Amino acid sequence: MWERIRNADRQLLAWGTIVLAVVFFLALNALSNTVLTSTRLDLTEDGLFTLSDGTRDVLGSLEEPIDLRFYYSDRFDEIGPNIARHSDRVRELLEEYERMSNGMVRVEVFDPLPFSTEEDLAVSDGLQGLPFDQSGSRAYFGVSGTNSTDDLDAIGYLAPERSPFLEYDLTRLISNLAEPEKPVVALLTDLPFQGTQFDNFRPWLVLDGMRQFFDVKFLDKDTTELPEETAVLVIAGAHTIKDELLYDIDQFVVKGGRVLAFADPYAESMALLGPSAGQLPPPGVAQAAIEPLLNAWGVTVERGEFVANLDDAVRVGFPNPETGQQVAVDYVAWLTLQGDRFSREDAVATQLQRIVVSSSGAFMAAEGANTNLEPLIFTTPTSDLMSAFEIAQKPNPIALLDRFEPKDTVYNLAARVTGKIKSAFPDGPPEKVIEAQQSKAAGEALRASHKSAADIDAGIILVGDVDMLANQNWAQVQDVAGEQVAIPTANNADFFINAIDNLRGSQGLAGLRGRGFSIRPFEVIEAMRSEADNKFRTKEQELLTRITEMDGTIERLQREEQTTGVILTAEQQTEIDNFRLEMLDLRKELRDVQRSLREDVESLERQVRVFNIWAVPLMIAVLAIMLAVVRRIRRSRYYRTVLH
């Protein structure tokens, strides 16, 4: 009888515990939905779901209300959960913006049904509708905004692929509306920023990025002076600069103007122009064009020489000239820079995670310079300077690697110049410049306004590679509803826009660029792969040398037989047969080397995959079993105590 009572008590206790757990869960869920709606727990390493200080600064500095309209067609939910989840995140982020702005950001949400007034409003706001069904109706997913003077800006389509950059995109939209007057950036370049006939004259993505924040004014080859309202001058691959303009740039900087200058030994992007470019300029031309300015700024460059580096070299496929087979080789002219290759003390570079450059130049401080050269992007000591002529015509990565000899020197690929600079024209404007003036009075006025030395610190940033701005070096481009959507693969554009923004004195969005971009390289695997490749190349070269020697010996013996008419002796024929057999063995050994090249690497990759797939579930399962055992032991002890 007592046993039945004990069993009944146990069942009652178990059911009571379950009921209480359900009630507690429902109560906690209801409480969180009402009280904790704005509470977030962000466990990502970079805090991707936490509003950054840059966003808080932009929202806190708003002086007039910004009205945002969020358009989302609920029909998108039928496509799948991914776009619906992205929509939820956009909605939550907009609510957070509204909450943190103290009423300065006002958000409206619309579901633009076909042929509705909401759809008309979405179209007038510049949203890109996506074809949804065979009837021709469209669905919308974007944000538009207006300020108190009815200036309009919009994100035509909120691509889920850009989810990591959502905060940046939204904050940029608000920032543009808060400051509708864009500062003027003068751009002096010979590169195809505005596109070519081969890409239907689509502008480079960095130009689109510039135009989101700045009023970009292109300077042509006949320009003799900068626009008066210029806030920042960008010199990006200019091969020739008129004397008058060079002097005007010099005085612009001496008098406090800001400059972002690229001194590239060889702009590979010029090849994108195709036959329309005519004869491509030789290496070093763009460096020579601004060399007088660089010298005045206390900076030197090795004209026509690029930085080669083995640690950060990009791995490419290239046919081996000896065998014709495609092999993987480190192309020391193309570098992918990550981690500790960036200054963490300068706002321009502090958020950078990955930069890709092609045949970049280097900057050194001139002897006796009265300015300071502060590194922003730099290499490891496993570097060398090599002639750009080696890559200008038909680059051979294998031959380049063979000639590569590291000098144990760290090279600056990008740097900031600080201090009080002197004019490149200490004696005043050159006579050519004075003679080019429209009148004698204008020449005298120019002479009178000359300034030989700066009174304030310079605002100059130098970069050794202009190809880093080309699309292929930093972004994958997708065409969505006729609009280019860029999915960044490197921080090249972030660095470029940050540099301009920093030079003009704005820091609001600098901390946001590069945020959301996350690279997690398998460093051990990469090191193993590099070591294996080096061993393979050494062994491959040994085998190829022996094969070539044997092949030459066989060919020599056979040629002697043909020219002299003397039949080979049995010993010579046996020697040839043995050579051929040995060549077969060597070729088999070469194939074995190629086949076993990445065994260690692939083994480690398999272990990493197995760990990622099974380790965490197994850990959770073990933990659950341990908890169940502990609870069972505690329950048994409890019942023994109660019953006895």
ABEGO torsion letter per residue (X at the ends): XAAAAAAAAAAAAAAAAAAAAAAAAAAAAAAAAAAAAABBBBABAAGAABBBAAAAAAAAABABBBBBBBBBBAAAAAAEAAAAAAAAAAAAAAAAAAAAAGGABBBBBBBBBBGBAAAAAAAAAGBBBBBABAAGBBBBBBBBBBBAAGBBBBBABBBAAAAAAAAAAAAAAAAAAABABBBBBBBBBABBAAEBAAAGGBBBAAAAAAAAABBBBBBBAABABBBAABABBBBBGBABBBAAAAAAAAAAAAAGBBBBBBBBABBAAAAAAEAAAEBBBBBGAAAAAAAAAAAAAGBBBBBGBBBBBAAABBBBBBBBAAAGBBBBBBBAABBBBBEAABBAABAAAAABABBBBBGBBBBBBBBGBABBBBBABBBBABBBBBBAAAAABBBBAAAAAAABBBAGBBBBABBBBBEBBBBABAAEBBAAAAAABABAAAAAAAAAABBABBABBBBBBBBABAAAABAAAABBBBBBGGBBBBBBABAAAAAAAAAAAAAAGBAAAAAABGBGBBBBBBAAAAAAAAAAAAAAAAAAAAAAAAAAAAAAAAAAAAAAAAAAGBBBBAAAAAAAAAAAAAAAAAAAAAAAAAAAAAAAAAAAAAAAAAAAAAAAAAAAAAAAAAAAAAAAAAAAAAAAAAAX
